[in-house]
């Protein structure tokens, strides 16, 4: 839940500023879907500390202090980010720790009004501790199904390959993902490609994505955060994405952005991540307005709350700070729901709930202060 993150102070400051504007709706009750969240990166700080104690692992101080990770947008900055992520991942060494992460990610999303969580994982990272990549994925799928029942949040899984590994590894993962393909809770709904966008040749991963696509899985690779429009074009051409992880730098090329909008490719935009990784210097520089005005389908997402100390609702608060109205924020929520891989019936129900949120009475200043 929000309270377990060090981002709470930031969120409260945002809330106070918007409260001064007058009447406001509670963004934690806005129905929404969460489409870009990494497995280890979703971990609560308190859980990281607990697991480190259990394993007798000494963590770097910056993982448990009160400062969010912030690095420059260069290879040295990415190395610092990856080193911190890898250090956090060292505590995940058992089936129970994997189940706990899924369980808590679902609970945290439920506390923020999320109806659907599509959690991304590379099972090879956890395979040595649970008997291989197949058990690693099946543990996560099983807990996703259980968490869906207990929290009310539909939890589905994206299997992601890594750009720092050989493309042949991606084919193995794609075949594994294909065996568990479906659009319901506890099933694999997509295939992704993550890690440093500057690594590897994009076209070499096309075979893996073809395997996933033939199984009915959505193509959801990262692109357009660390690198600009040229890289996005490569990903669109070779991996034929359903959604783009980030994609925010499409705003730098109007022709490319029009192509993305025309193709119906949704963007999983993670404003805090964009700032903490040095792509933009401040939240108000993230080009949400430019993307929105161009007709882009925007699914706001948190990416790695463990390191950036900012969860899903915080991203909507950033948009509100940029001047987006409640109606526009509701439109973002609808975009996230529509871009999810949930069933038509589920999407229709959640979209009606967004309309209900928008038409419900708003809080007065006095109610906010109370």
Helices and strands as residue ranges (DSSP letters): G 2-4, H 8-20, G 27-29, E 32-38, G 40-42, H 45-55, G 61-63, H 75-89, H 95-111, E 114-121, G 123-125, H 127-130, H 133-151, E 154-162, H 167-179, E 188-194, G 202-205, H 206-214, E 218-219, E 222-223, H 229-239, E 243-246, G 248-252, H 254-263, E 266-269, H 271-276, G 283-285, H 288-293, E 298-300, H 305-308, H 312-321, H 326-339, H 344-359, H 365-369
